[in-house]
């Protein structure tokens, strides 16, 4: 799939099949995340954690269930979740860097025929349980900022050759 088709076709999936993507797909998705821009090129302030451990994902789901209001949240059945963590002291850079990394990985997943969902709502409730965060085995000083669920969609994914949404634009010349 070409880059523009992948960009136009990327969307959040909320119903995943149980089949786990292969390691080669995961590596390509991680590499796409590593190609994202990071403020001041401080890539050492970012960390990626791939979780496919069913028990850990279930424990996070049970602990954060009261804080997530959507059905099947927080992971919607995604069999792999990639956590993006940071130790950057600047909160604004943490958030923008994480967004860039996750979007690159989401577009890469779509280009590979996989589904994805940008996950954020469960992070704050999860952080209230240090024992749960510790199970991510993060380097000292890092904290999870957001995550991307990836896997195969239960339904066929649509492919688009142009944007599905419009954002108002003005030009200043």
N, C-alpha and C positions, 0 to 999 in steps of 0.2 A: 504494500500500500504506500503511495507517495505521501510526502510530508503534509501537503495541504488536505488531502482526503483524511488522513489520520487526525489532523487538527479539527476539521469540520465534523468528524464522526465521533469524537471523544464525548462521552457523557457519563453521568453517574449511573451505575447499575445497582439495583437494590434486591437482586435475586440471583444468587450464584449457585452453580452446580458444585457438587462435592469434589470433583476432580481437581487435583493440585497441579498447577503449571510446572513444567520441568525446570531443572536448574539452569539450562541454557537461556530460557526466557527470563528467569529472575536476574541472571547476570546482565543481560542486555538492558533490562529495565533499570537496574542499579547503575549501569554505565551512563544511561541517559540522565539519571539524577545527578551524577557526578559531572555532567557536561553543563549543568545549569549555572547561571551567574550567581555568585555569592559576593556580597558586599566587601569591598576592599580585598577581594581574593583570599579571604580568610577561611579557606576550606577546612582548616584544622578546628574551626569552631562548630563544625557540623558532624553529625554521626548518623549512620543508617543501621537499623536493626531489622532483620527479616525474621518474622515469627510465623511459623507454620505449626507450632505445637498446639494441638487441639485443646488440651487441658488448660493451657495458659489463656488462650482466647476465650474459652468458656468461663474461666474464673473472672476475667476482666468483664465479660458480659454480665455475669451475675452480680458483681459488685457495683457496676455502673448502671444497671437496668433501671433503677428508680429515677435517674437523671436523664435518660434518653426516652423520648416520648414516641418515637416511630417504631412501627412493627419491625421486629428482627434486628433492631439496632443493638449495639453500635456497629457491628461488622456486616450485617445483612447476609451472613453465610459465606463471606469471602474466606477462602481457605488459607490465604497468605495475607499478612498485614505487614507493611513496611513502615516502621516508625522512623520519623525524622526528629532527631534530638539536637540540642545546641547547648553550648556553654557561653555563648556570646553575651556579654554584659549589656549590650544594647538591644532592648526588646524590639524596637522597630526593625532592626536588621535580622533578628531571629525570625520574625514573622515573614518578612519579605523573602528572605533566603529560603525558608521552608516552603513558601508558596511556589517559588520558582522551581525548586527541586521536585516537589510533588507534581506540578503540572508537566514537567518534562517526563517524569515517570509514567504519568497517566496517558500522555500522548504516545509514548513508546509502547505501552501495554496495548493500546488500541491498534497501533501499527502491526503488532504481532498477532492480532486477532483475539486479544484478551479483553476482558471487562475490568473496570476499576471504579472505585468510589473514594472521593476525598473525605476523610474522617477527621472530625475535630471535637464534636460535642462531648465525647466521653473522656477527653484528656484531663480536664480539671477534676472531675470526680475520681478518676484513677489516681491522680497525684495525692489525693487525700489518704491513700493507702500505700505508704512507703514500702511495705513488704511486697506488694504487687509490682511496683515500679522496679524494685530490686531484682525481680525475676527477669527483667529485660537485660541484665548484665551490662548496663551502660558504663562507659568510662567515668571516672571521678569528676564530679562537677557538671555533668550533662543532665539535662532534663528533657522529657519528650515534649514536643511542640505540637505535632500533628501526625497523621498517618494516612497511608493509602492502602485500601483493600484491593487485592487483585485476584483474579481467577477467571473461570469460564462462566459466561452468562447462561442461565437456564433457557432463555429465549434468544433467537438469532438477533445479532446486533445490526442495526441499520447503518448504511454507509451513505455519506453525503458528499456532494461535489461543490457545495457552497455553504456559507454560514447559515445556521438555522435561526439565528437571532440577530437583531439589529440594535446597535447602540448609536445614539444621536452623535453626530460629528459636526464640528464647525472648523473652518480653515481660517487661519490668520496669516496673511501674506504680506 
